[in-house]
């Protein structure tokens, strides 16, 4: 019912920047909170950043604070993740996610997921 599509991944050198974007589509407005997760090889999927339905609240995992910025264009049901000062440890497949309810952004349970986009940061 809700489809998410990420774009913007790629290869970048350490210290560089990338901007990921995610577009959501649905029969009805079903995406409230939206977030980004990532999964590196051999590691569990981890939360990266989230933004509330109105774009007014953001929340980041400690490892990306000050480097990543999440933003949202609600009318277009899109969310972006600006990633600056990238580090090799940021290398992962990044997934966009959304859910059909507004919750505390500290709650990392989401209902719908995109296919993922690869981000590779070289040293």
N, CA and C atoms as an extended XYZ file, in Angstrom:
369
Properties=species:S:1:pos:R:3:atomname:S:1:resname:S:1:resid:I:1 pbc="F F F"
N         0.825       -1.196        0.000 N   UNK     1
C         0.000        0.000        0.000 CA  UNK     1
C         0.861        1.248        0.000 C   UNK     1
N         1.951        1.215        0.716 N   UNK     2
C         2.892        2.321        0.748 CA  UNK     2
C         4.204        1.838        0.157 C   UNK     2
N         4.657        2.537       -0.837 N   UNK     3
C         5.913        2.206       -1.476 CA  UNK     3
C         6.906        3.340       -1.271 C   UNK     3
N         8.117        2.964       -0.974 N   UNK     4
C         9.185        3.920       -0.741 CA  UNK     4
C        10.326        3.633       -1.698 C   UNK     4
N        10.904        4.678       -2.215 N   UNK     5
C        12.014        4.530       -3.136 CA  UNK     5
C        13.122        5.500       -2.771 C   UNK     5
N        14.283        4.949       -2.461 N   UNK     6
C        15.438        5.760       -2.106 CA  UNK     6
C        16.297        6.032       -3.335 C   UNK     6
N        17.022        7.126       -3.270 N   UNK     7
C        17.970        7.453       -4.317 CA  UNK     7
C        19.064        8.331       -3.726 C   UNK     7
N        20.147        8.458       -4.452 N   UNK     8
C        21.215        9.350       -4.046 CA  UNK     8
C        22.444        8.673       -3.487 C   UNK     8
N        22.394        7.365       -3.311 N   UNK     9
C        23.556        6.669       -2.806 CA  UNK     9
C        24.677        6.641       -3.823 C   UNK     9
N        25.841        6.268       -3.356 N   UNK    10
C        26.983        6.203       -4.245 CA  UNK    10
C        28.272        6.052       -3.487 C   UNK    10
N        29.347        6.300       -4.186 N   UNK    11
C        30.689        6.199       -3.628 CA  UNK    11
C        31.246        7.591       -3.397 C   UNK    11
N        31.776        7.803       -2.220 N   UNK    12
C        32.337        9.102       -1.873 CA  UNK    12
C        33.551        8.890       -0.980 C   UNK    12
N        34.493        9.790       -1.061 N   UNK    13
C        35.661        9.717       -0.204 CA  UNK    13
C        35.346       10.244        1.190 C   UNK    13
N        36.115        9.779        2.153 N   UNK    14
C        35.940       10.250        3.514 CA  UNK    14
C        36.020       11.770        3.567 C   UNK    14
N        35.113       12.356        4.321 N   UNK    15
C        35.029       13.801        4.409 CA  UNK    15
C        34.081       14.422        3.410 C   UNK    15
N        33.629       13.634        2.456 N   UNK    16
C        32.724       14.132        1.442 CA  UNK    16
C        31.279       14.108        1.888 C   UNK    16
N        30.400       14.400        0.944 N   UNK    17
C        28.983       14.512        1.248 CA  UNK    17
C        28.139       13.771        0.227 C   UNK    17
N        26.997       13.327        0.678 N   UNK    18
C        25.980       12.752       -0.173 CA  UNK    18
C        24.621       13.198        0.340 C   UNK    18
N        23.673       13.241       -0.561 N   UNK    19
C        22.305       13.568       -0.181 CA  UNK    19
C        21.393       12.452       -0.659 C   UNK    19
N        20.770       11.791        0.283 N   UNK    20
C        19.819       10.745       -0.026 CA  UNK    20
C        18.411       11.323       -0.039 C   UNK    20
N        17.579       10.774       -0.883 N   UNK    21
C        16.191       11.184       -0.904 CA  UNK    21
C        15.302        9.958       -0.954 C   UNK    21
N        14.083       10.137       -0.508 N   UNK    22
C        13.125        9.048       -0.469 CA  UNK    22
C        11.754        9.617       -0.786 C   UNK    22
N        11.070        8.978       -1.706 N   UNK    23
C         9.723        9.372       -2.070 CA  UNK    23
C         8.752        8.267       -1.701 C   UNK    23
N         7.670        8.646       -1.064 N   UNK    24
C         6.646        7.700       -0.651 CA  UNK    24
C         5.413        7.851       -1.522 C   UNK    24
N         4.790        6.736       -1.822 N   UNK    25
C         3.552        6.748       -2.581 CA  UNK    25
C         2.552        5.822       -1.913 C   UNK    25
N         1.282        6.208       -1.963 N   UNK    26
C         0.234        5.412       -1.352 CA  UNK    26
C        -1.114        5.847       -1.900 C   UNK    26
N        -2.100        4.983       -1.734 N   UNK    27
C        -3.452        5.336       -2.142 CA  UNK    27
C        -3.984        6.486       -1.318 C   UNK    27
N        -3.649        6.489       -0.053 N   UNK    28
C        -4.012        7.559        0.861 CA  UNK    28
C        -2.767        8.011        1.599 C   UNK    28
N        -2.928        9.099        2.327 N   UNK    29
C        -1.811        9.575        3.125 CA  UNK    29
C        -1.621        8.633        4.302 C   UNK    29
N        -0.576        7.859        4.236 N   UNK    30
C        -0.329        6.851        5.254 CA  UNK    30
C         1.014        7.015        5.941 C   UNK    30
N         1.796        7.949        5.466 N   UNK    31
C         3.111        8.135        6.043 CA  UNK    31
C         3.109        9.325        6.986 C   UNK    31
N         3.378        9.050        8.221 N   UNK    32
C         3.517       10.102        9.223 CA  UNK    32
C         4.996       10.281        9.524 C   UNK    32
N         5.479        9.635       10.551 N   UNK    33
C         6.904        9.714       10.811 CA  UNK    33
C         7.682        9.030        9.688 C   UNK    33
N         8.809        9.591        9.349 N   UNK    34
C         9.681        8.992        8.356 CA  UNK    34
C        11.092        8.951        8.909 C   UNK    34
N        11.808        7.931        8.529 N   UNK    35
C        13.142        7.782        9.067 CA  UNK    35
C        14.094        7.092        8.116 C   UNK    35
N        15.335        7.124        8.506 N   UNK    36
C        16.400        6.449        7.785 CA  UNK    36
C        17.096        5.455        8.701 C   UNK    36
N        17.348        4.297        8.154 N   UNK    37
C        18.115        3.263        8.827 CA  UNK    37
C        19.249        2.843        7.920 C   UNK    37
N        20.189        2.133        8.475 N   UNK    38
C        21.278        1.619        7.655 CA  UNK    38
C        21.729        0.271        8.173 C   UNK    38
N        22.302       -0.491        7.279 N   UNK    39
C        22.815       -1.793        7.643 CA  UNK    39
C        24.133       -2.033        6.926 C   UNK    39
N        25.165       -2.196        7.700 N   UNK    40
C        26.481       -2.484        7.170 CA  UNK    40
C        26.678       -3.990        7.104 C   UNK    40
N        27.579       -4.452        6.247 N   UNK    41
C        27.828       -5.893        6.148 CA  UNK    41
C        28.192       -6.505        7.491 C   UNK    41
N        27.508       -7.572        7.830 N   UNK    42
C        27.789       -8.265        9.068 CA  UNK    42
C        27.257       -7.603       10.321 C   UNK    42
N        26.508       -6.544       10.168 N   UNK    43
C        25.974       -5.829       11.318 CA  UNK    43
C        24.460       -5.768       11.272 C   UNK    43
N        23.890       -5.493       12.422 N   UNK    44
C        22.449       -5.328       12.508 CA  UNK    44
C        22.032       -3.993       11.919 C   UNK    44
N        20.808       -3.938       11.467 N   UNK    45
C        20.254       -2.684       10.998 CA  UNK    45
C        20.174       -1.699       12.158 C   UNK    45
N        20.555       -0.473       11.914 N   UNK    46
C        20.536        0.516       12.973 CA  UNK    46
C        19.803        1.777       12.535 C   UNK    46
N        19.234        2.419       13.500 N   UNK    47
C        18.545        3.682       13.273 CA  UNK    47
C        19.548        4.786       13.000 C   UNK    47
N        19.197        5.677       12.086 N   UNK    48
C        20.058        6.799       11.752 CA  UNK    48
C        19.410        8.130       12.119 C   UNK    48
N        18.236        8.388       11.563 N   UNK    49
C        17.573        9.670       11.784 CA  UNK    49
C        16.101        9.539       11.487 C   UNK    49
N        15.312       10.418       12.070 N   UNK    50
C        13.875       10.415       11.832 CA  UNK    50
C        13.340       11.835       11.894 C   UNK    50
N        12.209       12.037       11.249 N   UNK    51
C        11.545       13.333       11.247 CA  UNK    51
C        10.053       13.104       11.417 C   UNK    51
N         9.415       13.985       12.166 N   UNK    52
C         7.991       13.848       12.437 CA  UNK    52
C         7.163       14.193       11.211 C   UNK    52
N         5.857       13.912       11.298 N   UNK    53
C         4.977       14.092       10.140 CA  UNK    53
C         4.930       15.525        9.650 C   UNK    53
N         5.077       16.483       10.556 N   UNK    54
C         5.021       17.883       10.159 CA  UNK    54
C         6.402       18.494        9.936 C   UNK    54
N         7.416       17.675       10.047 N   UNK    55
C         8.768       18.150        9.834 CA  UNK    55
C         9.345       18.944       10.974 C   UNK    55
N         8.594       19.078       12.059 N   UNK    56
C         9.016       19.944       13.138 CA  UNK    56
C         9.937       19.319       14.163 C   UNK    56
N        10.022       18.012       14.172 N   UNK    57
C        10.835       17.314       15.156 CA  UNK    57
C        11.779       16.379       14.423 C   UNK    57
N        13.005       16.388       14.830 N   UNK    58
C        13.993       15.471       14.279 CA  UNK    58
C        14.720       14.766       15.406 C   UNK    58
N        15.266       13.626       15.074 N   UNK    59
C        16.001       12.845       16.059 CA  UNK    59
C        17.086       12.073       15.338 C   UNK    59
N        18.273       12.051       15.925 N   UNK    60
C        19.419       11.419       15.301 CA  UNK    60
C        20.108       10.474       16.261 C   UNK    60
N        20.694        9.451       15.704 N   UNK    61
C        21.561        8.618       16.504 CA  UNK    61
C        22.844        9.390       16.781 C   UNK    61
N        23.467        9.106       17.900 N   UNK    62
C        24.602        9.898       18.334 CA  UNK    62
C        25.737        9.943       17.314 C   UNK    62
N        25.953        8.872       16.616 N   UNK    63
C        27.095        8.788       15.720 CA  UNK    63
C        26.998        9.716       14.506 C   UNK    63
N        25.809       10.233       14.217 N   UNK    64
C        25.659       11.100       13.049 CA  UNK    64
C        25.280       12.522       13.417 C   UNK    64
N        25.085       12.795       14.681 N   UNK    65
C        24.713       14.141       15.097 CA  UNK    65
C        25.775       15.146       14.681 C   UNK    65
N        25.323       16.247       14.121 N   UNK    66
C        26.234       17.267       13.656 CA  UNK    66
C        26.761       17.045       12.260 C   UNK    66
N        26.539       15.856       11.713 N   UNK    67
C        27.011       15.547       10.368 CA  UNK    67
C        25.862       15.318        9.390 C   UNK    67
N        24.805       14.694        9.862 N   UNK    68
C        23.662       14.375        9.012 CA  UNK    68
C        22.499       15.294        9.350 C   UNK    68
N        21.711       15.617        8.348 N   UNK    69
C        20.521       16.419        8.533 CA  UNK    69
C        19.360       15.780        7.787 C   UNK    69
N        18.284       15.537        8.502 N   UNK    70
C        17.094       14.983        7.884 CA  UNK    70
C        16.079       16.105        7.683 C   UNK    70
N        15.389       16.076        6.569 N   UNK    71
C        14.384       17.077        6.275 CA  UNK    71
C        13.241       16.427        5.520 C   UNK    71
N        12.116       17.123        5.489 N   UNK    72
C        10.923       16.544        4.891 CA  UNK    72
C        10.112       17.585        4.144 C   UNK    72
N         9.618       17.166        3.007 N   UNK    73
C         8.646       17.944        2.254 CA  UNK    73
C         7.341       17.171        2.331 C   UNK    73
N         6.480       17.565        3.249 N   UNK    74
C         5.289       16.780        3.535 CA  UNK    74
C         4.330       16.675        2.357 C   UNK    74
N         4.179       17.755        1.614 N   UNK    75
C         3.250       17.747        0.498 CA  UNK    75
C         3.635       16.727       -0.565 C   UNK    75
N         4.908       16.457       -0.665 N   UNK    76
C         5.393       15.509       -1.652 CA  UNK    76
C         5.707       14.147       -1.045 C   UNK    76
N         5.478       14.033        0.260 N   UNK    77
C         5.779       12.792        0.962 CA  UNK    77
C         7.202       12.334        0.702 C   UNK    77
N         8.094       13.260        0.833 N   UNK    78
C         9.494       12.964        0.616 CA  UNK    78
C        10.313       13.283        1.856 C   UNK    78
N        11.406       12.606        1.980 N   UNK    79
C        12.332       12.850        3.064 CA  UNK    79
C        13.735       12.777        2.490 C   UNK    79
N        14.592       13.629        2.991 N   UNK    80
C        15.968       13.665        2.523 CA  UNK    80
C        16.916       13.518        3.696 C   UNK    80
N        18.074       13.002        3.404 N   UNK    81
C        19.131       12.882        4.400 CA  UNK    81
C        20.401       13.459        3.807 C   UNK    81
N        20.774       14.620        4.290 N   UNK    82
C        22.019       15.242        3.883 CA  UNK    82
C        23.130       14.717        4.775 C   UNK    82
N        24.120       14.102        4.182 N   UNK    83
C        25.196       13.479        4.922 CA  UNK    83
C        26.498       14.198        4.602 C   UNK    83
N        27.061       14.833        5.599 N   UNK    84
C        28.315       15.548        5.458 CA  UNK    84
C        29.386       14.891        6.314 C   UNK    84
N        30.617       15.236        6.017 N   UNK    85
C        31.755       14.705        6.776 CA  UNK    85
C        31.675       13.200        6.905 C   UNK    85
N        31.431       12.552        5.809 N   UNK    86
C        31.235       11.107        5.827 CA  UNK    86
C        32.501       10.373        6.240 C   UNK    86
N        32.279        9.290        6.942 N   UNK    87
C        33.349        8.450        7.442 CA  UNK    87
C        33.209        7.050        6.862 C   UNK    87
N        34.301        6.310        6.788 N   UNK    88
C        34.191        4.938        6.280 CA  UNK    88
C        33.173        4.100        7.042 C   UNK    88
N        33.017        4.338        8.323 N   UNK    89
C        32.057        3.581        9.101 CA  UNK    89
C        30.617        3.911        8.766 C   UNK    89
N        30.397        4.925        7.943 N   UNK    90
C        29.056        5.224        7.458 CA  UNK    90
C        28.659        4.326        6.295 C   UNK    90
N        29.591        3.560        5.790 N   UNK    91
C        29.310        2.669        4.678 CA  UNK    91
C        28.236        1.662        5.060 C   UNK    91
N        27.176        1.625        4.283 N   UNK    92
C        26.056        0.745        4.574 CA  UNK    92
C        25.016        0.889        3.478 C   UNK    92
N        24.053        0.004        3.518 N   UNK    93
C        22.851        0.189        2.730 CA  UNK    93
C        21.890        1.011        3.570 C   UNK    93
N        21.426        2.098        3.014 N   UNK    94
C        20.537        2.997        3.732 CA  UNK    94
C        19.107        2.765        3.288 C   UNK    94
N        18.224        2.635        4.260 N   UNK    95
C        16.828        2.350        4.008 CA  UNK    95
C        15.948        3.483        4.507 C   UNK    95
N        14.999        3.844        3.707 N   UNK    96
C        13.974        4.790        4.098 CA  UNK    96
C        12.797        4.023        4.690 C   UNK    96
N        12.178        4.589        5.705 N   UNK    97
C        11.051        3.928        6.353 CA  UNK    97
C         9.991        4.946        6.743 C   UNK    97
N         8.762        4.471        6.857 N   UNK    98
C         7.677        5.319        7.308 CA  UNK    98
C         6.677        4.472        8.080 C   UNK    98
N         5.773        5.144        8.760 N   UNK    99
C         4.739        4.452        9.517 CA  UNK    99
C         3.465        5.253        9.490 C   UNK    99
N         2.362        4.559        9.734 N   UNK   100
C         1.060        5.174        9.622 CA  UNK   100
C         0.561        5.849       10.876 C   UNK   100
N         1.450        6.222       11.746 N   UNK   101
C         1.082        6.917       12.964 CA  UNK   101
C         2.234        7.788       13.411 C   UNK   101
N         1.892        8.844       14.111 N   UNK   102
C         2.898        9.715       14.692 CA  UNK   102
C         3.231        9.211       16.087 C   UNK   102
N         4.477        8.917       16.307 N   UNK   103
C         4.928        8.400       17.578 CA  UNK   103
C         6.179        9.154       18.014 C   UNK   103
N         6.614        8.852       19.212 N   UNK   104
C         7.895        9.377       19.640 CA  UNK   104
C         8.970        8.904       18.667 C   UNK   104
N         9.816        9.811       18.243 N   UNK   105
C        10.863        9.447       17.302 CA  UNK   105
C        11.916        8.557       17.931 C   UNK   105
N        11.862        8.405       19.230 N   UNK   106
C        12.744        7.460       19.893 CA  UNK   106
C        12.264        6.027       19.740 C   UNK   106
N        11.059        5.861       19.227 N   UNK   107
C        10.526        4.545       18.923 CA  UNK   107
C        10.888        4.212       17.488 C   UNK   107
N        11.595        3.133       17.315 N   UNK   108
C        12.177        2.817       16.016 CA  UNK   108
C        11.398        1.768       15.232 C   UNK   108
N        10.152        1.599       15.571 N   UNK   109
C         9.308        0.649       14.866 CA  UNK   109
C         8.608        1.340       13.709 C   UNK   109
N         8.818        0.831       12.508 N   UNK   110
C         8.222        1.398       11.308 CA  UNK   110
C         7.483        0.326       10.537 C   UNK   110
N         6.566        0.756        9.697 N   UNK   111
C         5.668       -0.159        9.010 CA  UNK   111
C         6.088       -0.481        7.583 C   UNK   111
N         6.704        0.464        6.926 N   UNK   112
C         7.019        0.311        5.511 CA  UNK   112
C         8.468        0.671        5.259 C   UNK   112
N         9.049       -0.035        4.303 N   UNK   113
C        10.473        0.108        4.041 CA  UNK   113
C        10.759        0.188        2.556 C   UNK   113
N        11.756        0.968        2.218 N   UNK   114
C        12.218        1.026        0.849 CA  UNK   114
C        13.187       -0.089        0.548 C   UNK   114
N        13.669       -0.096       -0.662 N   UNK   115
C        14.555       -1.172       -1.110 CA  UNK   115
C        16.005       -0.965       -0.698 C   UNK   115
N        16.347        0.237       -0.306 N   UNK   116
C        17.693        0.542        0.123 CA  UNK   116
C        18.550        1.126       -0.980 C   UNK   116
N        19.511        1.926       -0.581 N   UNK   117
C        20.480        2.490       -1.507 CA  UNK   117
C        21.861        2.404       -0.871 C   UNK   117
N        22.831        2.003       -1.664 N   UNK   118
C        24.167        1.766       -1.144 CA  UNK   118
C        24.941        3.064       -1.001 C   UNK   118
N        25.547        3.231        0.155 N   UNK   119
C        26.466        4.333        0.411 CA  UNK   119
C        27.810        3.732        0.780 C   UNK   119
N        28.823        4.088        0.036 N   UNK   120
C        30.164        3.584        0.294 CA  UNK   120
C        31.107        4.761        0.477 C   UNK   120
N        31.795        4.770        1.593 N   UNK   121
C        32.729        5.841        1.915 CA  UNK   121
C        34.126        5.241        1.957 C   UNK   121
N        34.977        5.705        1.090 N   UNK   122
C        36.335        5.195        1.014 CA  UNK   122
C        37.250        5.999        1.925 C   UNK   122
N        38.279        5.349        2.428 N   UNK   123
C        39.223        5.999        3.318 CA  UNK   123
C        40.360        6.644        2.557 C   UNK   123
